[in-house]
């Protein structure tokens, strides 16, 4: 019975302890951020790596999500004779929910795993220790630029995703299914609010960017210095980020509605 | 003529590193048990001992990467475990550390690896940085490899680049962690020559952790043998080679059995095979 209870609760205790350790790591990271800003070249390099190099996957995904949304919503709206609202519904779905969430999940898979693997390998090959021995704080030189790059890149990537999604929706709705172009745009522009829809989505993007970067850097930084350790850390980045994104999305949606 | 620019006149004669009553527990195992040892200034001291005895851990104590449960490690008179971060980093700028796997930054080429400490801690002009880096690379015989990436280097070359990086600030102390592992005879001789040159000509105090007694004998002035968390023997390589104590007899004589058992602790073999009448 005791063993059964231990097997049941140990993962829960481990999980809570990991959240606590991540919190401590965040405090150290925030304290190192001002020093991290003294490495602008490193920040630019990371922005290129996590931001610019994620553009292609974000643009293609945004396009297809917009196209699928258009098809599905056209079918549903046609039941109620409301296909003229297609542009509005596509835009609201993208700005408020799908843009930030899907981009964040893709970002965790593309950039988050790469950050964890890179930092984990730096730990395994003593590069982080070498920096400490050269009197360079790895939290400032390695962790901070990667964290900041994620925070800066995510809102921009979400904006690109939304743009491509609306383009994809327009392509299917107007070009293929024959909805009037003027109706598509005018309904959208009159019903979508910049402040309550677009900006709220960008707040989510900012929070998701910080969350994914934190988890990715933390997992890499604390990965055991073995190939299995780095592989497990990379997996944990995807799993933890995905769950954290969806949970935080619910909380933020509840507060931002 | 040894150069001791950082040491004060009063402390010039004192050992550069003093380990006093150091006790360290890692994962429930006592790695050091009230360890005492000194590292003399301007000399090459080798730390030897059986695998897993904590030699690299000792280097981590000297650089403040680890703290002991008890005791102190003094470097140039400063208790490294009690130093605030800024002072510890200032001390580390005067210590070169050669990692066993070289630990070159994989994103930077050879030149940038050696230039890294200079770029981080100085505001030297680019042409001056270039001159310093190329001088250090020339010293290790790799000026021509400045544009190569770490992935393009052999193990011996990577170690020499790491050495160039470690001496870029002309440190008072260099710590070599297993500098001879995996080197072919040519690379080994090159590294031995470099260690000797840096010590004799620049007066840099050197500490090397190694297993290869033949190589240690060539360069070291003094050897500390550590086992079971304590210093069990000290002396010149020639003195230790005589094997006067059971420790030195086993370690340098290569006997299979001695104070360090060949077998990892286990129940009797008969009980492991389940022979009748033998309790497990």
Interface residues (C-beta under 8 A of the other chain):
Chain A: X121 X122 X125 X126 X127 X129 X130 X131 X132 X133 X134 X135 X136 X137 X141
Chain B: X63 X65 X89 X90 X92 X93 X95 X97 X99 X100 X101 X103 X104 X105 X106 X116 X117 X120 X121 X165
